[in-house]
Amino acid sequence: MSGENPETVAARLTGRAVVARRRLTGAVTEVALDGGPVVVKDAGSAGAARAEAAGLDWLGQAGAVRVPGVRGREGQWLATGSVPEGRPDAATALRFGRELATLHAAGADAFGAPPPGGPADAYIGAAPMSNVPGDNWPDWYARHRVLPYLRTAVDEGTLLSAEAAVIERVCERVDRLAGPAERPARLHGDLWSGNVLWGADGHVWLIDPAAHGGHRETDLAMLQLFGCPHLTQVLEGYEQAAPLAPDWRQRVGLHQLFPLLVHAVLFGRSYAEQALATARPYAGA
């Protein structure tokens, strides 16, 4: 309901009395209740709240990386459990890598498959993201994860058509660049460091998913794009649990094109330039 504040929403969704509140971001508030704290988020739309709630449930069902439980959803509002914060350390990072591999191995019905109960018209951050299932990762990735944001960036003047041609050539070659075939993995989908919480319980917790079926290297590439504490240990733990193809590091930039173009659409030219620089080695002569 429009015009409401997070405290009112938290009380109604949980049936608990409000004790205090703490604003975390413009859209996210931690509300202390008489039964413990919750985090209340204004997701911007009912569809975005539905997508995020379904994603959290789906990731949690894997029994791998911890995610906050959904405490309630109404319109654009989403209430989840609160995660007491700890400090990053190497042992937790190693365990996170193993847990992330287990999450991915839980699988999905198809590339692009939305979480059960989640909408096909979903979101990654504030950008629309279409969950259209496909059985061939290279074709699906080009059609539904790279080209839609490339077209938007051109339409908005963030990229020139001549520049976009570089990324289009990558999409034409993606079959040859994709590496060994992989089964669809259960992805967080927006795995940058801001969505990785280091809990006081010694575990990593994941928030704000754009969950869907995808290639497991995409989550790992996004984790590397914006940095992550103890990344070496995270990747070591992952490889212990589920070894990657020997040449996976050669494809990191290919998988980073998706989040870079999303950021270009949301935040402008500097990310468009980074996407171009990332694409050029894959575009061929």
Secondary structure, DSSP 8 states (H G I E B T S, - for coil): -TT--HHHHHHHHH---EEEEEE-SSSEEEEEETTEEEEEEE-SSHHHHHHHHHHHHHHHHTTSSB---EEEEETTEEEEE---B----HHHHHHHHHHHHHHHHT--SSBT---TT--SEEEETTEEEE---BS-HHHHHIIIIIHHHHHHHHHTTSS-HHHHHHHHHHHHHHHHHS-S----EEE-S---GGGEEEBTTSSEEE-S---EEE-HHHHHHHHHHS--TTHHHHHHHHHHHS---TTGGGGHHHHHHHHHHHHHHHH-HHHHHHHHHHHHHHH--
